[in-house]
């Protein structure tokens, strides 16, 4: 029963993100993509400041990484780049609650654009969907406690299959986080 619930949760999340245009590269609304990416950066940076690293055993971090890579897909194959990038940068600032500033929005956008154009990020997005399904509240607390360890291990195993994608994403995050300085 739990497995069926997880499958439905993943399917629902996939339908939701697809219908909102977050997964596709053809989304004409840079602000939406930027806001999703900015919120993910804020979440990842907050955890990074606490732990000193991006902890890939944390389901919330995997979900945030997937949210980030899904949001930056819009930076690929954009016909009107200047408008889209401007809207994306404004969305980054808004979505990150001003962690990304006007001064850092261009280098952050440039780093994200380099990442999405040079790295296959589909496995990170898939791992995020799996992590989102795993983080759903369980019907029975005891059952959830028994499966949490294996769920995290499965998600980390899925994400570790894309070593280059994870490595490139973490490297890009380190570059971006260095731009934030003392921002919180």
Helices and strands as residue ranges (DSSP letters): H 2-19, H 30-51, H 59-71, G 72-75, H 81-95, H 102-118, H 122-134, H 141-160, H 163-180
